Amino acid sequence: MTTETTSMKTPAVPELAWVARTHVVPLMVQGGTAKVTVGRAVYPEPALVMVTPTTLPAVVPDPSTAVPVAVAAAPAGRRGTLIGTAMGAAVFGALLGPALGGVATLAGIRATFLAVSVAGALLCAFLAAAQGSSARPQSLSALRRADSRLLAALWLVILPALLFGVLTVLVPLKLHGFGWGGVAIGGLFLGTAALETALNPVLGRLTDVRGRTQPVRVALMASIAVSVALAWAGSAAFLAVLVVAAGLSYGALYTPGMALVSDSAERNGIAQGLAFGVMNLGWALGAVIGPAAGGALAQSAGDVVPYLLLAGICLATLAYSQSRSRPRSA
């Protein structure tokens, strides 16, 4: 899983630089997914393909190509709303992975991946016929203009990738230990995804009306509480409730974080496509490091340690956010 995720995600900056230079539509969002999925369906080697609730999110697309195209065409007052809508779709896709794992246990690996491939190919055909956004030629050297606010905004996208990475590794294993099957686990994640899909457009609108930082702080406080509770969840029912709460609190960081990336990029004269390419690279690192580090820590020290570490990281992020908001003394 780690190798495949890295190979799909690391070309992000060159790809998004291409977005900044050309008239494009978000065609890449599904193209890679269809290619990887077909490969898995044709070569379903059991040693390489473990269709479980922890592996399928690796092939779900992200919106980093589509978002800058949408943002470029949006007025500043609706930027958060559009990003929230895109993130609602993206989070649904990310959490749809465990649900597809449940489907695969019933329909089989080959049929499941081929069906996703067909859906990806149809989406590619639709996007190929769509009108692209205007070009804004810019080289990678423009990234030198990035300031601390842009870096902080990028962290707010990396952080939930870490959080979800740990969650999607440890929770299915623990629920399986409580006697849950693949279909039940998939149904839980699918229900959480449905709630997040509805929440993100609302968050986007809230960031347009109330500002970007207030939703971030609320999401961080909720993430701290949920992570601590996950460390000591002792029953399947309580753990299921916490999965829903984690999906909402962790996922609530994406929309304001991406809006802050967009605002900071515009303020520093960096093309949206280029900024979101860097964001995609950071997101990929979080998605790779989260499952690997979380799984390793849980195996060596138990589930409590990775969850408490996540809570500590969220607390440090909240403290930094609060310090940045205090007025500076003369």
Beta strands, then each sheet from edge to edge (+ up, - down):
end
